[in-house]
Amino acid sequence: MKNKYEEMGYTAFDTPETGHVTTHDERFKNVNVTGYDLKNSSAPAFFTLANAGWVHPEDTGWSGWKVVRNENDQPRMSCIYETSWWHSIEPSPQKFVGGPFRAAVADFTLGMSALFYKHKFCPMTSIHVTYDKPVEVGQVLETLQDTVAVEDNILTQTAIQRVFETDEIVGHVTVTQIIPK
């Protein structure tokens, strides 16, 4: 049964369990990505931070991605995350999503976008994230890729972070990445 985000075209991120990565496609197991061996027991550290499914599966919320088209019909990456107390750095009661989580979401979204765009891992050389407005625990955080530019083997991307339900912009992101030759 699809949830409301899947009905809007989002694809859920698999939440790995301790010791193995779940996937519906055998092609992605034991894959060598430009010199990085990904084994069945390997899971991106981001999954631990974003989903924490192996610690508090009942508190993690839903996360997923989809490609959207901008006003110029260019494809852009959108990632959404239902936030919970786990994503806050405050002592109890947690009211606001923490900056480290928001930066990790931005890093992951634009890293994944570069992987789709260039079909290879592009190491990030800088990231700048602004926190213009707070995000409350329980709101859905969207990171939406805005621009993509390539010059001299350097990929520069920007994104906005916004509250999914209201489209209120809460921050901006700029990253640069090296495109391997």
ZAMITOR-382116 format. One line per 5 residues: number of its first residue (from 1); for each residue y, x, z of C-alpha. Coordinates in steps of 0.1 Angstrom, whole numbers, plus 5000, padded with zeros to 4 digits. Example, Ala and Ser with C-alpha at 12.3 -4.5 7.8 and 13.67 -1.06 7.14 Angstrom:
# residues 2
1 = 4955 5123 5078; 4989 5137 5071
END
This chain:
# residues 181
1 = 5000 5000 5000; 5034 5014 4990; 5063 5017 5014; 5099 5008 5004; 5106 5044 4993
6 = 5076 5047 4971; 5086 5013 4955; 5119 5030 4947; 5100 5058 4929; 5098 5085 4956
11 = 5067 5106 4959; 5056 5113 4995; 5052 5149 5007; 5017 5155 5020; 5017 5164 5057
16 = 4992 5192 5062; 4969 5192 5091; 4963 5223 5112; 4941 5247 5092; 4943 5232 5057
21 = 4966 5217 5031; 4959 5182 5018; 4964 5176 4981; 4951 5152 4956; 4949 5178 4929
26 = 4925 5207 4930; 4947 5227 4906; 4971 5235 4934; 4945 5250 4958; 4943 5288 4959
31 = 4971 5292 4934; 4990 5325 4929; 5027 5318 4926; 5044 5350 4913; 5026 5373 4937
36 = 5022 5349 4967; 4987 5339 4974; 4985 5303 4987; 4952 5296 5003; 4938 5264 5016
41 = 4948 5274 5051; 4984 5281 5040; 5011 5255 5045; 5048 5260 5040; 5066 5265 5073
46 = 5090 5238 5062; 5063 5212 5067; 5060 5221 5104; 5098 5218 5108; 5103 5187 5087
51 = 5073 5167 5094; 5057 5181 5125; 5027 5161 5117; 5004 5184 5135; 5024 5180 5167
56 = 5037 5144 5169; 5024 5124 5139; 5036 5091 5154; 5072 5104 5155; 5076 5121 5122
61 = 5089 5095 5098; 5084 5094 5060; 5096 5121 5036; 5095 5123 4998; 5111 5133 4966
66 = 5120 5120 4931; 5139 5131 4900; 5170 5110 4894; 5194 5111 4865; 5232 5118 4870
71 = 5260 5102 4850; 5254 5127 4822; 5217 5118 4821; 5207 5152 4835; 5177 5153 4858
76 = 5185 5160 4895; 5162 5164 4926; 5165 5139 4954; 5147 5144 4987; 5148 5120 5016
81 = 5137 5123 5052; 5134 5097 5079; 5148 5115 5109; 5135 5113 5145; 5141 5129 5179
86 = 5121 5159 5166; 5149 5168 5142; 5176 5170 5169; 5185 5201 5190; 5200 5180 5218
91 = 5184 5175 5251; 5171 5139 5257; 5183 5114 5247; 5187 5129 5212; 5215 5111 5192
96 = 5222 5134 5163; 5201 5154 5138; 5205 5191 5142; 5221 5216 5118; 5189 5237 5116
101 = 5170 5207 5102; 5197 5198 5078; 5199 5234 5065; 5161 5236 5062; 5161 5204 5042
106 = 5188 5218 5019; 5169 5251 5015; 5136 5233 5007; 5151 5208 4983; 5170 5234 4962
111 = 5141 5259 4964; 5118 5232 4951; 5143 5222 4925; 5145 5258 4912; 5107 5259 4911
116 = 5107 5228 4889; 5137 5240 4868; 5125 5276 4861; 5087 5271 4866; 5087 5301 4889
121 = 5097 5310 4925; 5133 5320 4926; 5142 5339 4958; 5173 5326 4975; 5200 5351 4981
126 = 5226 5329 4998; 5230 5294 5012; 5261 5277 5025; 5257 5243 5042; 5286 5223 5056
131 = 5282 5196 5083; 5312 5174 5074; 5299 5144 5094; 5271 5138 5119; 5237 5122 5110
136 = 5223 5100 5137; 5187 5102 5147; 5169 5074 5129; 5190 5075 5098; 5174 5087 5065
141 = 5189 5120 5052; 5190 5125 5015; 5197 5159 4999; 5208 5153 4963; 5211 5182 4938
146 = 5245 5180 4921; 5250 5209 4898; 5229 5237 4883; 5243 5268 4866; 5226 5300 4853
151 = 5245 5332 4846; 5231 5368 4844; 5197 5358 4860; 5215 5341 4889; 5208 5304 4895
156 = 5235 5286 4914; 5229 5251 4926; 5250 5226 4947; 5239 5195 4965; 5253 5168 4987
161 = 5237 5155 5018; 5242 5119 5026; 5229 5090 5046; 5205 5073 5023; 5212 5037 5033
166 = 5250 5040 5031; 5256 5068 5006; 5280 5083 5031; 5284 5120 5023; 5278 5141 5054
171 = 5277 5176 5040; 5276 5199 5010; 5253 5228 5000; 5256 5258 4977; 5228 5282 4970
176 = 5223 5312 4948; 5189 5324 4937; 5176 5353 4916; 5156 5343 4886; 5127 5368 4883
181 = 5123 5384 4848
END
